[in-house]
Amino acid sequence: MAQKNAGKTVKETKKSGDVQHVFLVGAKNLGNYGGYETFINKLTDYHQNNPRLKYHVACKANGDGFMDESTLDNVTKLSDSEFLYHNARCFKIKVPKIGPAQAIYYDVAALRECCRYIKEHHIPHPIVYIMACRIGPFARHYYSKIKALGGRVFVNPDGHEWLRAKWPAPVRKYWKISEQMMTKNCDLLICDSKNIEKYIHESYDKYNPQTTFIAYGAETRRSTLADDDQKLLDWYAEKGLAAKSYYLVVGRFVPENNFETMIREFMKSHSERSLAIITTANDAFLEQLEERLHFRADPRIKFVGTVYDQELLMKLRENAYGYFHGHEVGGTNPSLLEALGSTDLNLLLNVGFNQEVAEDAALYWGKEDGSLAALIDQADLMREEEIAELGRGAKARIREAYSWEFITDRYESVFLA
């Protein structure tokens, strides 16, 4: 599918010396480590001294995942609802307690505030970049409003949210319809996966969607923690682990990330290593898996909780013997990029999203019975040089196509086109 880039359809009034204002809608809290939060942190960090770009970032003022700017370094507070961070103006949106609909309300309220600010400050040719397709029923209204203000609307369609098993059928239907409406009412879709870009054209070409591909980024540097750092040693002692004694999984604890397959297959393998699972709490899903697999009877299976210390998490990835990645819904996954940047031996579910990222720098498994178990047994017998060669290839993939410098440069070219 040939790439279509609408980034060049800018009003003639835009001069080369103009400042391009970009409004970012979709992240909750820049202190969090979700995909969009990490992306905005890196984007504003790399561009904070760029005189031609000015970012305005929506954040949640209250509720789940709210923004507490006191947790960030080098913040300049402007008011109770505004602060500067990485030279970006961050503004907080209050959200009522209305359950799951909070996310939709939050995005709509953020767009309303963007329009107000653009109009009040007479901002020429703004870009409003909406991350995820939550607000389809409101898309046409705000698209028209932003166009009337001389602006453009960019959308990141995220992954196949409508396929996620966590959503009941009516919600999945809403996500699909919302995606369709947002695809129809925007100037450019920035897809973080080539497979997502292909899907957009296959599904919505009747709307002539303008698209471009820009992935998420990652780092290839080493953790700042030494091998004998007490924080690391204490963590290992608490969890009953040691360097290279474990395979690692990091990800949200939801069915579509294939935890059941990974645990079942690991239990079938002959590995003497552990399977360390760093994930979010989901007691109901945990008990379902115990009923089906009886994994608690296998001492190798270790649920080790969450790790929010990013240097520690990076070190745990570096020291893992291997990394499992079972995500099959969504675009370019940040945890996969981080694994390729840190872990030498990566065992990935054989789907297009993962193949396009890792290419031949990883090993692949299928969901069929015995596939991953056989690959684990094979991986346990690999020579150090074979593993090191895969690691070099993985880090080369990140440097060449997924480094934050490369990704933020791509965004700069699109925003300033």
N, C-alpha and C positions, 0 to 999 in steps of 0.2 A: 504493500500500500504506500503510494507516494505521500510524503509528508506535505501537509498544507499548513502554511504559516501565515496567520492573519496579523502578526505583530507589526507589519509594515503599513497597515491601513490607518495611519495617524492623521489627525486634522492638519491642514496646511499651516495653521497658526503656530505649530510647534517649532521652535527654533533650536538650533544645536546647543545653545547655551542655557536653555530652559532647565529648570529643576523638574524632574518627573516625580510626582507624588503617587505613591502606591499604598493603597489601603488593604490590609491583610485581615481577612475574616475567616475564623474557623478554629483557631487555637484557644484553649482555656487559660493556660497558665504557663508563662515562659520559664518557670522554675521546674516544670515537669519534664519527663523524658519520653513523652509520646512522640509519634512521627512528626506531626505538624509543629509541635512545640520545639523539638530539636531543629527542625528545618528553619523556623523563624529565628531561633537563636543564632544559627550559623549564618543565615542570609544577612541579618542586621549586623552581625559581628564583622563579616568580611566587607560589608559595604558602608560601615559607619563613617569612614573618611571620604566617601565618594560624594563630591559636591553636586553631582547631577541626579542623585537619588535621595528621596525623603520618604521614609516609611511611617505609616500610621497603623498601629497594631491593636486590634480589639482583644480584650481580656475579660474574664468573668470577675465580677466584683464580689460575688457571694455564691453559696451553694457548693456542690461537689466540684472539686478541682479548682477552687477560686484562686485568683492571683493575689499573692502576698509579696509585694515588691521588696519588703525588708529582707527577704531571703536571697536577693540578688546583689551582686557587687556593682559598685559604680552607678548607682541610680540617683537621678536628680528628681526630687518630687516637685511637681508643678501645682498640684491641688489634691484634694481627697480622691479625685477620680482620674487624674492624669499624672504621668511621670515619664521621664526620658531614660531610655536604656539603649546602649549601643547607638546613641544619637537618633533613635526612633522614638516617635511620640506614641506612647501606649495609653489607651483610654479604656476605662473599666465600665462594664455594662451590668446593671443589676437585673437579676433574674428571679421571678416569683417561684414559689414552691408548687410546681404543677406536674411533678413526676417526669416521665420520659419525654414529654413535650417540651421540657426545658431547653433542650438542644436546638429545637426549631425556633422557639421564642428568642433564644440568645442570638442566633444568626440574623434573624429578621430585625431585632432591636439594634444590632451592630450595624446593619446596612442602613437603617433609618438614621443612625447617628453619623455615619459616613456621609450620607446625602446632606444632612444639616450642616456639617462642618465644611464640606466642599462649597456649598452655596454661600454660607456666611463669610468664608474667607476667599471667595472668588478664585478658587483653584482651577487653573486651566488644564485641559486634557488629562484628568486623573485616571488612574487605573484602579479598579476595585477587583481584588483577587480573592475569590471565594473557594475555600478548601472543603471538599466533600459536597455531596448532592442532597442535602437535607431539606431544602426549602423550595422545591419545585413549584408548589402552588402559588408562591409569591414571586417566582423568578421573572415573569413577564412584567409585573408591576415595577420592580426595582430596576430591571434592565431598561425599561422605557424612561424611568426617572433619571438614571445615571447617564443615558444617552442624551437626554434633554439638557443635562449639565455639561455636555461636551466630553463625557468620559467613555471609557470602555470597561467591559466586564470580562474578566478571565476566570475560568473555573478549573480546579483540579478535581477530576471525577473520582479520585481515590480508587479503591478496588471494587469487587463485586459485592457491595454491601448487602444487596438483595439476596445473596446466596448464603449468608451467614446463618448457621443453624440456631444461633441464640435468639433470632427474631421469630415470633409467631407469624403465620402465613399472612395475616392482614398487613403487618408491618413490612414484611418482605415485598408485598405488592406495592405499598406506598413508596418504598425505596426505589423500585423499578420505575414507577411513574414519575417520581421526583427527578430521577436521573434523566429521563426522556425530556422533561420540561426544561431542565437546566441546560441540557445539550442544545436545545432549540433556542434558548434565550441567552446567548453569550457571544462574545466576539472571538474568543480563543479558548480551547481546552488544552491545558498543559498536563499531559499524561506522564505519570512516573514509571510507566512500563510500556515497552513496545507492544506487548500483547494487549494491554488496555487500549492503546491507540488503535490497534487493528480492530478490536471489538467495537469501539465507538463507530468506526466507519462501516463495519459490517451491519451494525444494528440501526444506525441513524443517518445513513448517507442521504436519505431523502431531505434532511435539513441542511445538507452541505456543510457539515461541521468543519471548522478550521481548527487544526490540531498541530501540536508540536510535542516532542518527547524530551523531557528533562527528568532524570531520576532523582532519588534521594542521594545523599552523600555519606561518606564514612571516612575514618582515619586509618592510616597504616602505622602510626607511631606505636611505640611500646608504652605500657603502663608506667607511671612514675613510681609504682611500688616495687621494691626490691624483692628477691626471692625469700629473703629472711625477714621481711617486714612483719612486725609483731601483729599488726591487724590481720594480715593474711594468714599467719600461722595460727592465730586464735580462731579464725573462722574455720580453717581446716580441722583443728582439734575438736571444735564444737560439732562439726558435721561428720566427723569420721572419714575424712578424705585427705589426699595428698596429691602433689603435682603429678600429672600423667596417670593417675590411678582411676580416672573417671571420664566417661562421656558426658557431655553437657547438653542440656536443652534450655533455651531461654525464650519465653513467649507468653502471651495471654493464655490462661487456662480455659480454652473453649474447644468444643468438639471439632470445628473445622481446621484446627491446627494439628489434628491427628495424634493427640497424646495416647489415645487407646491403642492405635497401631504400634506406635513406638515402644510403649511399655510392654505390650504383648510380645512383640518380636524380640525385645531385649531379654525378656524372661525365657524365650525359646533358645536364645544364643548360648554358647558355651563360654562366654567372656567371664573372666575373673575380675574385671573392673566393675566400678559402680556406674549407675546412671543417675547423675545429679540433675534435678529438675528445679530451675529457678522460675517461679511463676506466681501469678496473682492468686488470691484465695477464691475458691469456688467450692464450698463444702458439699453442695448437692451433687455436682459433677464428680467430685472426688469419691463420694460414696457409691455413685453409679459404677465408677471404674473398679472399685474394690469388689462390688458384687459380681461383676463380670470377670475380673482377672485375678482376684485374691493376691494383689501385688504386695500386700503387707507381709505375706509369708516369704517373700524374696528379699533378703537383707541388702541386695545390690541396688534396689530401687529406693532412692532417697529424695523425698520432697524437702528442699532446703529453704523454702520461703522466698522472699523477694530480696533483691540487692539494689539499693538506690545509689550507693557510692560508686560512681562511674569508673574511678581508677581501680577499685577492687574488682568490679565486674569485668573490666578489661583484662586484669591480671588472671582472673578465673578462666576467661576464654583462652588466654595465652597458654595456661598450664593444663588445659583439658587435653586428653589424648585425642579426642575427636568431638565433633559437634553434630547433633542431629537437627535437621530443619524439616518440619512437617507441614508448614503453611501451604495451603493450596487455594485460598481465596484472597484476592487482593493483587496489588501491583508489586513494585519493587519494595521488599520488606526491609525496614531498617535493621532488624536483628540479624538478617542474613548478611547484609553488608558488613555489619560489625564483626560477625563471625569470620567472614572471608578476610577482613583486615587484621584479625588477631589469631585465629586458630588455623593450624596447618592442614588438618584432616577434617574435611566437611562431608557429611553424608546427607544428601538432600533428596526430598521427595521429587520424583521425576515428573514435574509439570513445567509448562512453558515459562511461567514467571521465574522459576528458579534456574532453568537452563539458560535463559537469556542473560542472567546476571553472572553466573559462575562459569558458564561454558565448560571447557574441559579441565577446569581447576578443582573439580570436586568429584565425588562418587555419587551414584544415583540409585535409589531404590523405589520399588512400586508398592502399592497397597495390597497386592496379592499375598496370600499366606506364604510365609517363609522367605520372602524377598529380602527384607531388612535383616532378619536373623542371619541369613547366609552372608550378607555383606558385612555384618559386625564380625563374624568369625573370620572372614577374609581380612578385614581391617586390623584385627588383633595380631595377625601374622605378617603384616607389612614391614618391610625394612625401613630403618630410619631415613635413609636417603630417598626412598620412594615418597615418604610422608613429607619430607622437607621440600621435595620438588613440587608437590601439590601446593604446599604453603607458599612457595615463591610465585607460582602461577596465580594463586588466589590474590596475593597482595598486588601483583602486577595488574590484575583486572580492576582492583579498586583504584590504583594510581592512575590508570589510563582512562577510566570511564566514570568513576564514582567518587573521586576525591572532592572534598567540599570546595576547594578552590576552583576546580573544573565546573562543578554544578552551579556555584554562585556566579561564575563568569557567564555561563549560559543564560541564567536569569537576567543578568545585566543586559546582555545583548537583546533579549526579547523585550524587556521593559523599555529600553531606549531606542528600539527600532523605529 
